[in-house]
Amino acid sequence: MKVKDIPSAILADFRRGTVIPAMPLALTRERTFDEKHQRALLRYYIDAGVGGIAVGVHSTQFEIRDPDVKLFEPVLAFASREIDAYAAERSRPIMKVAGVCGRRTQAEDEARFAEKNGYHACLVSLAAYKNDTVEAMVDHIRAVASIMPVIGFYLQPSVGGRVLPYEFWRKFADIENIVGIKMAPFNRYQTFDVVRAVCEAGRENDITLYTGNDDNIVLDLLTEYNIRTARGETRVRIKGGLLGHWCVWTKKAVELLAEIHGITETGKPVPEELLTRAMEVTDTNAIFFDAKNGYAGCIPGLHEVLRRQGIFAGTWCLNTHEQLSPGQSDEITRLYRSYPHLHDDDFVRAHLDEWLA
């Protein structure tokens, strides 16, 4: 089952596993699209060493699709042009992933627009199918996959997703033109359902697994799954991350993934320090995503880190009710104090003027 129309160099990078940050949306104080700071963010990602960028996903704010906002098409078109231009300057292929939402007509329209604007794959949300059958969801994915390559998306229910049973993923794995799956249920049981379904379908070499479990990033990437199927024993790994968490401190994320690949590809023992760092990364995510408040400050938390670095001008969101939770800013300060080895402020400082030019 061949994945259509993805350049070989980009597909090979995706298969090996790479860093794909979920792009936040830059806004002015008046909550209009801030092209200058959006451009700076994209340049930051490319110079940090990412292999892809996801646009129009949760971190980009689903409100870009609202009829009174109408930013979905302008933001996707702008991001695609800027990525292509800067990636060409740096001679680095970058995978462009478009978020696709809604029921059938909306999703097909968004996929067609993304394909027309040079995106290589789409990350398909099933949030609009909360009460539908497995067959209805599979039919929906099949329709979108007929337009462009699809990355499946297991989104946790607390931020708009739904529980997707093993039966769904087993049927999903048989659909043509599937390139990967982002697993973000924030749940070990449900993550295992996806891995097992892909292996039992015999698609472990065709469907690349990416973690979206921002609460378990390092351990997801270190773990080898041993799945016993009718074909025998299958060993598979989660290869990379398509993460909201990795849209900040991104240079360190690239270094972290390279370090993990160096361990998993050579069979070296996992250092105890890396397991400690895994919990530090989870602590930072709890604050960035505002886990204790049901993720209410998730997007503003990411914006605040980018604001402190100078990449964003502020923390403004399209939804005026989305703001930092009480105490969240102080907790971000604590993270900087506690884990200076996890942030990339020096890297940003050295290049910021160039990115903002």
C-alpha positions as CSV (number, residue, x, y, z in Angstrom):
1,M,0.0,0.0,0.0
2,K,1.9,3.0,-1.3
3,V,1.7,6.4,0.3
4,K,1.0,8.8,-2.6
5,D,2.8,11.9,-3.5
6,I,5.2,12.4,-0.5
7,P,8.8,13.2,-1.7
8,S,11.1,10.3,-0.9
9,A,13.5,12.3,1.3
10,I,10.6,13.6,3.4
11,L,8.9,10.2,3.7
12,A,12.2,8.6,4.7
13,D,12.8,11.2,7.5
14,F,9.2,10.7,8.7
15,R,9.7,6.9,8.7
16,R,12.9,7.1,10.8
17,G,11.2,9.4,13.2
18,T,11.5,13.2,13.6
19,V,10.3,16.2,15.6
20,I,7.1,17.7,14.3
21,P,5.9,20.6,16.4
22,A,2.2,21.6,16.4
23,M,2.4,25.2,15.4
24,P,0.8,27.9,17.7
25,L,-1.0,30.8,16.1
26,A,0.7,34.3,16.4
27,L,-1.7,37.1,17.1
28,T,-1.5,40.8,17.6
29,R,-2.9,42.5,20.7
30,E,-6.0,43.2,18.5
31,R,-6.2,39.4,17.8
32,T,-5.4,39.7,14.1
33,F,-3.0,37.4,12.4
34,D,0.6,38.4,13.2
35,E,2.6,37.4,10.1
36,K,5.9,38.7,11.4
37,H,6.0,36.6,14.6
38,Q,4.4,33.6,12.8
39,R,7.3,33.8,10.3
40,A,9.8,34.0,13.1
41,L,8.3,30.9,14.8
42,L,8.5,28.8,11.6
43,R,12.1,29.9,11.0
44,Y,12.9,28.9,14.6
45,Y,11.5,25.4,14.0
46,I,13.5,24.9,10.8
47,D,16.7,26.2,12.3
48,A,16.1,24.0,15.4
49,G,16.3,21.0,13.2
50,V,12.7,19.7,13.0
51,G,11.6,17.3,10.2
52,G,8.1,18.6,9.9
53,I,5.6,21.2,11.1
54,A,1.9,20.7,11.8
55,V,-0.5,23.6,11.0
56,G,-4.2,24.0,11.7
57,V,-4.1,21.6,14.6
58,H,-5.2,22.1,18.3
59,S,-2.2,24.3,19.1
60,T,-3.1,26.5,16.1
61,Q,-6.5,27.0,17.8
62,F,-9.6,25.3,16.3
63,E,-11.3,28.8,16.3
64,I,-9.4,29.7,13.1
65,R,-12.3,27.8,11.4
66,D,-15.0,30.0,12.9
67,P,-17.1,31.8,10.2
68,D,-16.4,35.2,11.9
69,V,-12.7,34.5,12.0
70,K,-12.0,32.8,8.7
71,L,-8.3,32.2,9.3
72,F,-8.0,28.5,8.4
73,E,-7.1,29.1,4.7
74,P,-4.9,32.3,5.2
75,V,-2.9,30.6,8.0
76,L,-2.3,27.4,6.1
77,A,-1.4,29.1,2.9
78,F,1.0,31.5,4.7
79,A,2.7,28.8,6.7
80,S,3.2,26.6,3.6
81,R,4.8,29.4,1.6
82,E,7.1,30.5,4.5
83,I,8.1,26.9,5.2
84,D,9.0,26.3,1.6
85,A,10.9,29.5,1.2
86,Y,13.0,29.2,4.4
87,A,13.5,25.4,4.0
88,A,14.9,26.1,0.5
89,E,17.3,28.6,1.9
90,R,18.5,26.0,4.4
91,S,18.4,23.1,1.9
92,R,16.4,21.1,4.3
93,P,13.2,19.2,3.3
94,I,10.4,19.8,5.8
95,M,7.2,17.7,6.0
96,K,4.1,19.9,6.1
97,V,1.1,18.4,8.0
98,A,-2.3,20.0,7.9
99,G,-4.9,19.6,10.6
100,V,-8.3,18.4,9.1
101,C,-11.5,18.6,11.2
102,G,-15.2,18.4,10.9
103,R,-17.8,16.1,9.3
104,R,-17.3,14.7,5.8
105,T,-17.8,17.8,3.6
106,Q,-15.7,20.1,5.8
107,A,-12.9,17.5,6.1
108,E,-12.8,16.9,2.4
109,D,-12.7,20.6,1.7
110,E,-9.9,21.2,4.2
111,A,-7.9,18.2,2.8
112,R,-8.3,19.5,-0.8
113,F,-7.2,23.0,0.3
114,A,-4.2,21.5,2.1
115,E,-3.2,19.3,-0.8
116,K,-3.5,22.3,-3.2
117,N,-1.3,24.3,-1.0
118,G,1.5,21.8,-0.9
119,Y,0.9,19.9,2.4
120,H,2.2,16.4,2.4
121,A,-0.2,14.8,4.8
122,C,-3.2,15.6,6.9
123,L,-3.8,14.9,10.6
124,V,-7.5,14.0,10.8
125,S,-9.5,14.7,13.9
126,L,-12.5,12.7,14.7
127,A,-13.9,15.1,17.3
128,A,-16.9,15.7,15.1
129,Y,-17.8,12.0,15.2
130,K,-18.2,11.6,19.0
131,N,-21.4,9.6,18.8
132,D,-20.8,7.8,15.5
133,T,-20.1,4.1,14.8
134,V,-16.7,2.6,14.1
135,E,-17.8,2.1,10.5
136,A,-18.8,5.7,10.0
137,M,-15.5,6.9,11.3
138,V,-13.6,4.4,9.1
139,D,-15.6,5.6,6.0
140,H,-14.7,9.2,6.9
141,I,-11.0,8.4,7.1
142,R,-11.2,6.5,3.8
143,A,-12.8,9.5,2.1
144,V,-10.1,11.9,3.3
145,A,-7.3,9.4,2.4
146,S,-8.6,9.3,-1.1
147,I,-7.6,13.0,-1.4
148,M,-4.2,13.0,0.4
149,P,-2.0,10.9,2.8
150,V,-3.5,10.6,6.3
151,I,-2.0,10.6,9.7
152,G,-4.4,9.1,12.2
153,F,-5.1,11.0,15.4
154,Y,-6.1,9.6,18.8
155,L,-7.0,12.8,20.7
156,Q,-7.7,12.6,24.4
157,P,-11.4,13.2,25.3
158,S,-10.5,16.0,27.8
159,V,-9.6,18.3,24.9
160,G,-12.3,17.3,22.4
161,G,-11.5,13.7,21.4
162,R,-13.2,10.5,22.1
163,V,-12.3,6.9,23.1
164,L,-11.4,5.0,19.9
165,P,-11.6,1.3,20.5
166,Y,-9.2,-1.4,19.2
167,E,-11.8,-2.3,16.6
168,F,-11.6,1.1,15.0
169,W,-7.8,1.1,14.8
170,R,-7.7,-2.4,13.4
171,K,-10.0,-1.4,10.5
172,F,-8.2,2.0,10.2
173,A,-4.9,0.1,9.6
174,D,-6.4,-1.5,6.5
175,I,-7.1,1.8,4.7
176,E,-4.8,2.8,1.9
177,N,-2.8,6.0,1.9
178,I,-2.2,6.0,5.6
179,V,1.3,7.2,6.5
180,G,1.2,7.3,10.3
181,I,-0.7,7.6,13.5
182,K,-0.3,10.3,16.2
183,M,-1.3,8.7,19.5
184,A,-2.4,11.3,22.1
185,P,-5.0,9.6,24.4
186,F,-2.7,10.4,27.4
187,N,-3.5,6.8,28.4
188,R,-1.2,3.8,28.3
189,Y,-4.0,1.2,27.7
190,Q,-5.4,3.1,24.7
191,T,-2.0,3.7,23.3
192,F,-1.3,0.0,23.3
193,D,-4.6,-0.6,21.5
194,V,-3.2,1.4,18.5
195,V,0.1,-0.4,18.5
196,R,-1.4,-3.8,18.6
197,A,-3.9,-3.0,15.9
198,V,-1.2,-1.8,13.5
199,C,0.9,-4.9,14.2
200,E,-2.0,-7.3,13.8
201,A,-2.8,-5.7,10.5
202,G,0.7,-6.3,9.3
203,R,1.2,-2.6,8.7
204,E,4.0,-1.8,11.2
205,N,6.4,-1.0,8.3
206,D,3.8,1.1,6.4
207,I,2.2,3.1,9.3
208,T,4.8,5.0,11.4
209,L,3.8,5.5,15.0
210,Y,4.3,9.0,16.6
211,T,3.7,9.9,20.2
212,G,1.3,12.7,21.0
213,N,1.3,11.7,24.6
214,D,2.8,14.8,26.0
215,D,2.7,13.4,29.5
216,N,4.9,10.4,28.5
217,I,7.1,11.6,25.7
218,V,10.5,10.1,26.6
219,L,9.2,6.7,27.8
220,D,7.1,6.4,24.7
221,L,10.1,6.9,22.5
222,L,12.3,4.5,24.5
223,T,9.9,1.6,24.6
224,E,10.0,-1.4,22.2
225,Y,6.7,-3.1,21.9
226,N,6.7,-6.9,21.4
227,I,3.3,-7.9,19.9
228,R,2.5,-11.5,19.2
229,T,0.3,-11.8,16.1
230,A,-0.9,-14.7,13.9
231,R,2.2,-14.0,11.8
232,G,4.5,-14.4,14.8
233,E,6.4,-12.0,17.0
234,T,6.4,-8.3,15.9
235,R,8.7,-5.7,17.4
236,V,7.8,-2.1,16.9
237,R,8.7,1.3,18.2
238,I,7.2,4.8,18.4
239,K,9.6,6.6,16.1
240,G,9.0,10.4,16.7
241,G,6.7,13.0,18.1
242,L,4.0,15.2,16.7
243,L,3.5,17.3,19.8
244,G,2.2,20.5,21.1
245,H,4.8,20.2,23.8
246,W,7.6,20.3,21.2
247,C,6.4,23.7,19.8
248,V,8.5,25.3,22.6
249,W,12.1,24.6,23.6
250,T,12.2,22.9,20.2
251,K,16.0,22.8,19.8
252,K,16.2,20.7,23.0
253,A,13.5,18.4,21.7
254,V,15.5,17.7,18.5
255,E,18.5,16.9,20.6
256,L,16.5,14.7,22.8
257,L,15.1,12.6,20.0
258,A,18.6,12.3,18.4
259,E,19.9,11.0,21.8
260,I,17.0,8.5,22.0
261,H,17.6,7.3,18.5
262,G,21.2,6.8,19.3
263,I,20.2,4.4,22.1
264,T,17.4,2.5,20.4
265,E,19.2,2.0,17.1
266,T,22.4,0.6,18.8
267,G,20.9,-1.3,21.7
268,K,22.8,0.7,24.2
269,P,21.5,0.6,27.8
270,V,19.2,3.4,28.8
271,P,21.0,5.8,31.2
272,E,19.3,6.4,34.5
273,E,19.7,10.1,34.0
274,L,17.5,9.9,30.9
275,L,14.7,8.3,33.0
276,T,15.1,11.2,35.5
277,R,14.9,13.6,32.6
278,A,11.8,11.9,31.4
279,M,10.0,12.9,34.5
280,E,11.3,16.4,34.3
281,V,9.9,16.7,30.8
282,T,6.6,15.5,32.1
283,D,6.7,18.1,34.9
284,T,7.2,20.8,32.3
285,N,4.3,19.6,30.3
286,A,2.0,19.6,33.3
287,I,2.7,23.3,33.6
288,F,2.8,24.3,29.9
289,F,-0.5,22.4,29.3
290,D,-2.0,23.5,32.7
291,A,-3.0,19.9,33.5
292,K,-4.2,20.6,37.0
293,N,-6.9,23.0,35.6
294,G,-8.1,20.5,33.0
295,Y,-5.8,22.0,30.3
296,A,-7.6,25.4,30.4
297,G,-4.4,27.3,30.1
298,C,-2.8,24.9,27.5
299,I,-2.4,27.3,24.6
300,P,-1.7,30.4,26.6
301,G,1.0,28.4,28.5
302,L,2.8,27.6,25.2
303,H,2.4,31.2,24.1
304,E,3.9,32.5,27.3
305,V,7.1,30.5,26.8
306,L,7.3,31.9,23.2
307,R,6.6,35.4,24.5
308,R,9.4,35.2,27.1
309,Q,11.8,34.1,24.3
310,G,10.7,37.0,22.1
311,I,9.3,34.8,19.3
312,F,5.7,35.9,20.1
313,A,4.6,39.4,21.1
314,G,2.0,38.2,23.6
315,T,-0.2,35.3,24.8
316,W,-3.4,36.4,23.0
317,C,-5.8,33.7,21.8
318,L,-8.8,34.0,19.5
319,N,-11.0,32.9,22.4
320,T,-10.7,35.8,24.8
321,H,-11.5,33.5,27.7
322,E,-8.3,31.5,27.0
323,Q,-5.8,33.0,29.3
324,L,-3.0,31.8,31.7
325,S,-4.5,30.2,34.8
326,P,-3.8,31.8,38.1
327,G,-0.2,30.8,39.2
328,Q,0.7,29.3,35.8
329,S,3.2,32.0,35.0
330,D,4.9,31.5,38.3
331,E,5.1,27.8,37.6
332,I,6.7,28.4,34.3
333,T,9.3,30.5,36.1
334,R,9.8,27.5,38.4
335,L,10.5,25.3,35.4
336,Y,13.1,27.6,34.1
337,R,14.8,27.6,37.5
338,S,14.5,23.9,38.1
339,Y,15.5,22.6,34.6
340,P,17.8,25.0,32.9
341,H,19.1,22.1,30.7
342,L,15.7,21.7,29.1
343,H,15.2,25.2,27.6
344,D,16.9,26.6,24.5
345,D,16.8,30.3,25.3
346,D,20.5,30.8,24.3
347,F,19.8,29.3,20.9
348,V,16.8,31.6,20.4
349,R,18.7,34.7,21.6
350,A,21.4,34.1,19.1
351,H,19.0,33.9,16.1
352,L,16.0,36.0,17.1
353,D,16.9,39.2,15.2
354,E,17.4,37.1,12.0
355,W,14.1,35.3,12.4
356,L,12.2,38.6,13.0
357,A,13.8,40.4,10.1
